[in-house]
C-alpha cells in the first residue's frame, strides 16, 4: 500500500458492479490510502455498491444521486459536505445512451435519444463539477472517462461518440474555469473493457480482437490499468496537468486505419 492519497476524500460516481471501470479506480485509490465516498442511482444499485465497498474493509459513505436532476446533485453534495466536509477529488464514470441509438446509422438518431445521451454522459460532468467546487476548498482533481469514439467515427458507437466529444470539450472548458482554484480537470480515454456498458455495443468481441491485433502492445487493457492512471491524476504527481485526455488503450489510438 502506498500513501499517495493518504487523508484525501474522493467521490466516485458510476460503480455498477465489479467489472466497472469506476470500481477499478476505487481499488487503486483505496490502496493509496484515499477515503472513498460512493454515489449510486436508486436502491437497486445501492446494494451492489454497498457490497463492493464493504470489500475494501473500510466503511465508505454511500450517497444517492440521480445526475439528471439538479436538485438531486445538490442534495447529494450537501450530504457529502455535512458528513465529510472537504473533498479532494471526484471520479465521474457516468454515461448512458439507449441501446437502439448505438445501432445502424448515426443520421437516424432520435431527438430525445440525442438529448438523453448528452444529458447523462456530458452535461452531468458540468453539474457535478459545479456542485463539488464549493467542497474543493483545498484544490483537487476531477477525472472523467471518455473513449476514442469522441475523436473518431467508431462503428456502433454513434450518439455516444458525439456525447463523448462534448464531454472532451467540457473537460477543457471546466479546466479553464476551475484552474484558478487549483482544481484540475482531466479525462482518461480507456480502451474497450468488458463492462456492463460494453454489453450494449454490437460486435464488441470483434472490437477487442482488432485491438489485440493492431495496438502497439498487442493486447487489450484491464480496469486496474485505468485505475492506476486515475491514481496518478488524483495525486500530486500530476499537479501540472489539466485539460488533458490521457489514452490508456495499449497505444491503439496512435495507429492509422
Secondary structure, DSSP 8 states (H G I E B T S, - for coil): ---TTTT-EEEEE---STT-HHHHHHHHHHHTT-EEEEEESHHHHHHHHHHHHHTTTS--EEEE--TT-HHHHHHHHHHHHHHT----EEEE------GGGGSS-GGG--HHHHHHHHIIIIIHHHHHHHHHHTT-TT-EEEEEEE-GGGTS--TTTHHHHHHHHHHHHHHHHHHHHHGGGTEEEEEEEE-----TGGGGSTTHHHHHHHHHHHSTTSS---HHHHHHHHHHHHSGGGTT--S-EEEESTTGGGS--
